[in-house]
Amino acid sequence: MPTYPQPSLLGRLAIVFSAALLVTACVPDLRQEVLREPETPVPASFGAATDAADTEPDSAASSVPTANVQWREFFKDPKLAALIETALDGNQELNIRVQEIVVAQNEIMARTGEYLPKVDVGVGTGVEKVGLITSQGASDEANGVPEVLRNYRLGFSASWEVDVWKRLRNSARAATFEYLASVEGRNFMVTRVVAEIANTYYELMALDRQLEVLRQNIGLQQDALEIVRLEKQAAVVTELAVQRFEAEVLKNRSRQFDLEQRIVETQNRLNFLVGRYPGPIPRDGQGLGDPMPALVRTGVPSELLGNRPDVKQAELQLAAAKLDVQVARARFYPSLSIEAGVGYESYQADELLSTPDSVFYGLAGGIVAPLVNRRAIKAEYFSKGAEQLKAVLQFEQTLLMAFTEVANQLSMIDNLQKSYDLQAQQVSVLGQAIEVSNTLFRSARADYMEVLLTRRDSLDAQMELIDTQLAQKRAMVNVYQALGGGWQ
């Protein structure tokens, strides 16, 4: 019978490794749309709302894009700046995000440790008794080995999965991207907190201004009520006119308490954002008159990719999702592991450290590949592919939303300014109309309803003008946030 040469140890390993590759070669393909890159091109401009830098002269200060202006420079009111400063330390949502960052950072350490060799040290003891009628028992008795055999062991053991397919390293890189995404998530939360505090602060000042206007109007209406009562005594008007003026005073006095309640709730909402219990909020007594940047420098829309933390967060999450797909794909391939051990072992405690008699060592390597039940691996692989496509769509959605928010707020700033100019004219005209109506009423050329309605229209117009001022402030704050400002 002919004899054939036996392969060497390396040859045998190569054969085993090749067989494992053949077994795992059939990796299912993901759908083409799962593997596509996100569509990042954005329009060249924000539409009709163009950058103010195109129409205003340049200066060292005005040439800085609005998104790069620090919030301390954007918000000039020192009381508002103090609230924001306190919130950045005490806001609960921000503190929660900080802990999420810590968790993500620890995940990097955990995954990095997976592709490094694991070395353990151990000390152990045990006892064993085998039957005398067994081959081992008969051999032990013949050689004088005690019937009850103790075992003492001291040594090191090591194991290492050789990261041939970069599965473990890609997993650690994915954790790094998730960590960076959590940092950007906190930055985005900072922009939201800064904008919400500013908007709530301006709302509080608008309510103060409306309450002041309402009280002034109540005082004027009280004076008008007294005049109407005198006119009734002179038989110029009837009791109906007195009752209508009195009802108007009562309505506005009731409206005053509604404003006072809204002021309390707004103060409490500000305190909650700051991270403290309810209390009075110091604010500028001049209302909405504090200065804000007159120009908005948007820059080019593509800069949203670098300025908006939520866009950068979505981009980093997409990078992590891509690596997760590679990690899941690598699970189809064989894994190579190496195990080793060295130390002392003896059945006599006093001979445990006898060298070299009690020394043991061992070295082994193995290749393991999935063969029969690969459904779980396939399921995870397809799930990671779907998550990657989800991350692509979320990135595109975030970028689209960012562009839309900027375009909306820029348009709002322009339209609110036009509306404010007209409303200011309306307030001025109605102020003159009140004087005319009073004069005509005294000369019996206008009835009391014309006086009453003119005062009511004037009050409503003043309230709407304050609301428009508030909307202007909010639009400036919101465009600052939409451009990616507030977190630097």
C-alpha positions in Angstrom: 0.0 0.0 0.0 1.6 3.3 -1.0 2.4 5.9 1.7 2.0 9.6 1.2 4.0 12.3 3.0 2.1 13.9 5.9 1.7 17.7 5.9 3.5 19.8 8.4 1.8 21.6 11.3 1.6 24.8 9.4 0.2 23.0 6.4 -2.5 21.4 8.5 -3.4 24.8 9.9 -3.6 26.2 6.4 -5.9 23.4 5.4 -8.2 24.0 8.4 -8.2 27.8 7.8 -9.0 27.3 4.1 -11.9 25.0 4.9 -13.3 27.6 7.4 -13.1 30.3 4.7 -15.0 28.1 2.3 -17.6 27.4 4.9 -18.1 31.1 5.6 -17.6 32.5 2.1 -21.3 32.9 1.4 -22.0 36.2 3.1 -25.5 37.5 2.1 -25.5 40.8 0.2 -27.3 43.9 1.6 -29.6 45.8 -0.6 -28.0 48.5 -2.7 -29.9 51.3 -1.1 -28.6 50.2 2.3 -25.0 50.9 1.3 -25.6 54.3 -0.4 -23.9 57.5 0.8 -26.1 60.3 2.1 -27.0 63.1 -0.3 -25.3 66.2 1.2 -25.5 68.9 -1.5 -27.6 71.9 -0.3 -28.8 74.9 -2.3 -26.3 77.7 -2.8 -28.3 80.2 -0.8 -31.3 80.3 1.5 -33.6 81.6 -1.2 -35.1 85.1 -1.0 -33.4 85.6 2.4 -29.9 86.6 1.4 -26.9 87.2 3.6 -26.8 90.7 5.0 -23.1 90.8 4.2 -24.0 91.2 0.5 -25.7 94.6 1.2 -23.9 96.0 4.2 -20.3 97.4 4.4 -17.7 95.1 5.9 -16.1 95.7 9.2 -13.9 93.5 11.5 -16.9 92.8 13.8 -19.6 92.4 11.2 -17.6 90.0 9.0 -17.9 87.2 11.6 -20.7 84.8 10.7 -23.5 84.9 13.1 -23.1 81.2 14.0 -19.6 81.8 15.2 -20.5 84.7 17.5 -20.4 83.6 21.2 -23.6 83.9 23.1 -22.1 86.4 25.5 -21.6 88.7 22.6 -24.9 88.0 20.9 -27.0 88.6 24.1 -26.0 92.0 25.5 -28.3 92.0 28.5 -26.2 91.2 31.5 -29.2 89.7 33.4 -30.0 87.4 30.6 -26.3 86.4 30.3 -26.3 85.6 34.1 -29.3 83.3 33.6 -27.6 81.5 30.7 -24.4 81.1 32.7 -26.2 79.6 35.6 -28.2 77.2 33.4 -25.1 75.8 31.7 -24.1 74.6 35.2 -27.5 73.7 36.7 -29.8 72.6 33.9 -30.8 69.0 34.6 -31.0 68.1 30.9 -27.5 69.2 30.3 -26.2 67.3 33.3 -28.0 64.2 32.1 -26.2 64.6 28.7 -22.9 64.9 30.5 -23.5 61.5 32.1 -24.4 60.0 28.7 -21.0 61.3 27.5 -19.3 59.5 30.4 -21.1 56.3 29.6 -20.1 56.5 25.9 -16.5 57.2 27.0 -16.4 54.1 29.2 -17.8 52.1 26.3 -14.7 53.0 24.3 -12.5 51.6 27.1 -14.6 48.4 27.2 -14.5 47.7 23.5 -10.8 48.6 23.2 -10.0 46.1 25.9 -11.7 43.3 23.9 -9.0 43.1 21.2 -6.1 43.2 23.7 -4.8 39.9 25.3 -6.5 39.0 28.5 -4.1 37.8 31.3 -5.4 36.4 34.6 -3.6 35.2 37.7 -5.2 32.5 39.9 -4.6 30.5 43.0 -6.6 27.3 43.6 -6.8 24.1 45.5 -9.0 21.0 45.4 -9.3 17.4 46.4 -9.9 14.3 44.3 -10.5 10.6 45.0 -10.8 8.0 42.2 -12.1 4.5 42.5 -9.5 1.8 43.2 -10.9 -0.5 40.6 -10.3 2.0 37.8 -7.1 2.1 35.8 -6.1 5.4 37.3 -6.8 4.2 40.8 -4.8 1.0 40.3 -1.9 3.0 38.8 -2.0 5.5 41.7 -1.9 2.7 44.3 1.0 1.0 42.5 3.0 4.2 42.5 2.3 5.2 46.0 0.0 8.1 45.2 -2.3 8.9 48.1 -5.9 7.6 47.7 -7.3 11.1 48.5 -5.3 13.4 46.2 -5.1 17.1 46.9 -4.2 19.6 44.2 -2.6 23.0 44.6 -2.2 25.4 41.7 -0.7 28.8 41.2 -0.2 30.4 37.8 -1.1 32.7 34.9 -3.5 32.1 32.1 -3.8 34.2 28.9 -6.2 34.3 26.0 -6.2 36.4 22.9 -8.6 36.6 20.0 -6.5 37.6 17.0 -8.5 40.4 15.3 -7.9 39.2 11.7 -11.0 40.8 10.2 -10.8 44.0 12.4 -14.1 43.1 14.0 -13.0 44.2 17.4 -11.1 47.2 16.3 -14.1 48.4 14.2 -16.3 47.9 17.2 -14.0 50.2 19.2 -14.0 52.8 16.5 -17.8 52.7 16.3 -17.9 53.4 20.1 -15.5 56.3 19.5 -17.9 57.8 16.9 -20.8 57.3 19.3 -18.9 59.1 22.0 -18.2 62.0 19.7 -21.9 62.0 18.7 -22.9 62.2 22.3 -20.6 65.2 22.7 -22.3 66.9 19.8 -25.7 65.9 21.2 -24.8 67.9 24.4 -23.7 70.8 22.3 -27.0 70.8 20.5 -28.8 70.7 23.8 -26.8 73.7 24.9 -28.0 75.6 21.8 -31.6 74.7 22.7 -31.2 75.7 26.3 -29.6 79.0 25.4 -32.3 79.8 22.9 -35.2 78.7 25.2 -33.9 80.8 28.1 -33.5 83.8 25.8 -37.0 83.4 24.3 -38.6 82.9 27.8 -36.7 85.9 29.1 -38.0 88.1 26.3 -41.5 86.7 26.8 -41.3 87.7 30.5 -40.3 91.2 29.5 -43.1 91.4 26.9 -45.6 90.3 29.6 -44.2 93.0 31.9 -44.7 95.6 29.2 -48.2 94.4 28.4 -49.1 94.5 32.1 -47.8 98.1 32.3 -49.8 99.1 29.2 -52.9 97.4 30.6 -52.6 99.2 33.9 -52.2 102.5 32.1 -55.3 101.9 30.1 -57.2 100.8 33.2 -56.3 104.2 34.7 -57.5 106.1 31.7 -60.6 104.0 31.5 -61.4 104.8 35.1 -61.0 108.5 34.3 -63.3 108.1 31.3 -65.8 106.2 33.5 -66.0 109.1 35.9 -66.5 111.6 33.1 -69.4 109.4 31.7 -71.0 109.4 35.2 -70.8 113.1 35.3 -72.3 113.2 31.8 -75.1 111.0 33.0 -75.9 113.3 35.9 -76.1 116.1 33.4 -78.5 114.0 31.3 -76.1 113.9 28.4 -75.8 110.1 28.3 -77.9 107.3 29.7 -77.2 104.7 32.3 -76.4 102.3 29.5 -73.2 104.3 28.6 -72.1 104.2 32.3 -72.6 100.4 32.4 -70.7 99.8 29.2 -67.7 101.8 30.4 -67.8 100.1 33.8 -68.0 96.7 32.1 -65.0 97.6 30.0 -63.0 98.5 33.1 -64.0 95.3 34.9 -63.0 93.2 31.8 -59.5 94.8 31.7 -59.0 94.4 35.5 -59.8 90.7 35.1 -57.4 90.6 32.1 -54.7 92.0 34.4 -54.8 89.0 36.7 -54.5 86.7 33.7 -51.3 88.5 32.8 -50.0 88.4 36.3 -50.5 84.6 36.4 -48.7 84.2 33.0 -45.8 86.2 34.5 -45.6 83.9 37.5 -45.6 80.8 35.2 -43.0 82.3 32.9 -40.7 83.1 35.8 -41.1 79.5 37.1 -40.3 78.1 33.6 -37.1 80.2 33.6 -36.1 79.0 37.0 -36.7 75.4 35.9 -34.5 75.8 32.9 -31.8 77.3 35.1 -32.2 74.4 37.5 -33.5 76.0 40.6 -36.8 76.4 42.5 -39.4 79.1 41.7 -38.5 82.7 42.6 -38.4 86.2 41.2 -36.3 86.7 38.0 -34.3 90.0 37.8 -34.9 91.6 34.4 -34.4 94.8 32.4 -37.2 97.2 33.3 -37.0 98.7 29.8 -38.8 95.7 28.4 -37.8 94.6 24.9 -35.4 97.5 24.2 -32.1 95.8 24.9 -29.8 95.7 21.8 -29.3 92.7 19.6 -27.2 92.3 16.5 -28.8 94.3 13.7 -27.4 92.0 10.9 -27.6 88.3 10.4 -24.7 86.8 8.5 -25.8 83.4 7.4 -22.8 82.4 5.4 -23.3 79.7 2.8 -25.7 76.9 3.6 -23.0 74.2 3.3 -21.5 75.6 6.5 -24.4 74.1 8.4 -22.5 70.8 8.2 -19.8 72.2 10.4 -21.8 74.7 12.6 -24.9 72.7 13.6 -24.2 70.2 16.4 -27.2 68.1 15.5 -26.0 67.7 11.9 -22.5 66.7 13.1 -24.1 64.3 15.6 -26.1 62.7 12.8 -23.0 62.4 10.6 -21.0 60.8 13.4 -23.9 58.3 14.1 -23.9 57.4 10.4 -20.1 56.7 10.6 -20.7 54.5 13.6 -23.5 52.7 11.8 -21.3 51.9 8.9 -18.7 50.3 11.2 -21.4 48.3 12.9 -22.2 46.8 9.5 -18.6 45.8 9.1 -18.5 44.3 12.6 -21.7 42.3 11.9 -20.2 41.1 8.5 -17.0 39.9 10.2 -19.0 37.5 12.4 -19.4 35.3 9.3 -15.7 34.7 9.2 -13.6 32.3 11.3 -12.1 33.6 14.5 -8.6 32.7 15.6 -7.9 32.5 19.3 -4.8 31.7 21.2 -4.7 30.4 24.8 -1.7 29.9 27.1 -1.0 29.1 30.7 2.1 28.8 32.9 2.6 28.3 36.6 3.0 25.7 39.4 0.9 22.7 40.2 1.4 20.0 42.8 -0.6 17.6 45.1 1.7 18.5 48.0 1.6 22.0 49.3 5.2 22.1 50.5 6.3 21.1 47.0 4.2 23.6 45.1 7.1 25.9 44.2 9.6 23.1 43.4 11.2 24.1 40.1 11.1 22.5 37.6 9.2 19.5 38.9 5.9 21.4 39.7 6.1 23.8 36.7 3.4 23.4 34.0 2.8 25.3 30.8 0.5 25.1 27.8 -0.1 26.8 24.5 -3.0 26.2 22.2 -4.6 27.9 19.2 -7.9 27.3 17.5 -10.0 28.5 14.6 -13.8 28.6 15.0 -16.3 29.4 12.2 -20.1 29.4 12.2 -21.3 26.4 10.3 -24.9 25.2 10.8 -27.0 27.8 12.7 -26.1 31.2 11.2 -29.6 32.7 11.3 -28.8 34.8 14.3 -25.7 36.2 12.6 -27.7 36.9 9.5 -30.4 38.6 11.5 -27.9 40.9 13.2 -26.2 41.6 9.9 -29.4 42.7 8.2 -30.5 44.7 11.2 -27.2 46.6 11.2 -27.7 47.2 7.5 -31.2 48.6 8.2 -29.8 50.8 11.0 -27.2 52.1 8.6 -29.9 53.1 6.1 -31.9 54.7 8.9 -28.8 56.7 9.9 -28.4 57.9 6.3 -32.0 59.0 6.2 -31.8 60.7 9.6 -28.7 62.6 8.5 -30.4 63.8 5.3 -33.5 64.7 7.3 -31.5 66.6 9.9 -29.7 68.6 7.2 -32.9 69.4 5.4 -34.5 70.5 8.6 -31.6 72.7 9.5 -31.8 74.4 6.1 -35.5 74.9 6.4 -35.3 76.4 9.8 -32.8 79.0 8.7 -34.8 79.9 5.6 -38.0 80.2 7.7 -36.5 82.4 10.4 -34.8 84.7 7.9 -38.1 85.2 6.1 -39.8 85.8 9.4 -37.3 88.5 10.4 -38.0 90.4 7.2 -41.8 90.0 7.4 -42.0 90.9 11.1 -40.1 94.1 10.5 -42.6 95.1 7.8 -45.5 94.2 10.1 -44.0 96.1 13.1 -43.7 99.3 11.0 -47.4 99.1 10.0 -48.5 98.3 13.6 -46.5 101.1 15.0 -48.3 103.4 12.6 -51.6 101.9 13.7 -50.9 102.6 17.4 -50.0 106.2 16.5 -53.2 106.7 14.5 -55.4 105.1 17.2 -53.7 107.3 19.9 -54.8 110.3 17.8 -58.2 108.8 17.3 -58.7 108.6 21.1 -58.2 112.3 21.4 -60.5 113.1 18.5 -63.2 110.8 19.9 -63.0 112.4 23.3 -63.3 115.9 21.8 -66.3 114.8 19.6 -67.9 113.1 22.6 -67.7 116.2 24.7 -69.3 118.3 21.9 -72.0 115.7 21.4 -70.9 114.9 17.9 -69.9 111.3 18.7 -71.7 108.7 20.9 -70.1 106.8 23.8 -69.7 103.6 21.7 -67.3 105.3 19.3 -65.2 106.4 22.3 -65.4 103.0 23.8 -64.5 101.1 20.7 -61.6 103.5 19.9 -60.1 102.9 23.3 -60.5 99.1 22.9 -58.9 99.1 19.5 -56.0 101.2 20.8 -55.4 98.8 23.7 -55.5 95.8 21.4 -53.1 97.5 18.9 -50.6 98.2 21.7 -50.8 94.6 22.9 -50.3 93.3 19.3 -47.3 95.7 18.8 -45.7 94.2 21.9 -46.4 90.7 20.6 -44.7 91.6 17.4 -41.7 93.0 19.2 -41.5 89.7 21.1 -41.8 87.7 17.8 -38.9 89.8 16.4 -36.7 88.9 19.4 -37.6 85.3 19.1 -36.9 85.2 15.3 -33.4 86.6 16.0 -32.8 84.0 18.7 -34.1 81.2 16.6 -32.1 82.1 13.5 -29.0 82.3 15.8 -29.8 78.7 17.0 -30.7 77.5 13.5 -27.4 78.6 12.1 -25.6 76.7 14.8 -24.8 79.4 17.3 -24.9 79.3 21.1 -22.8 76.3 22.0 -19.3 77.7 21.5 
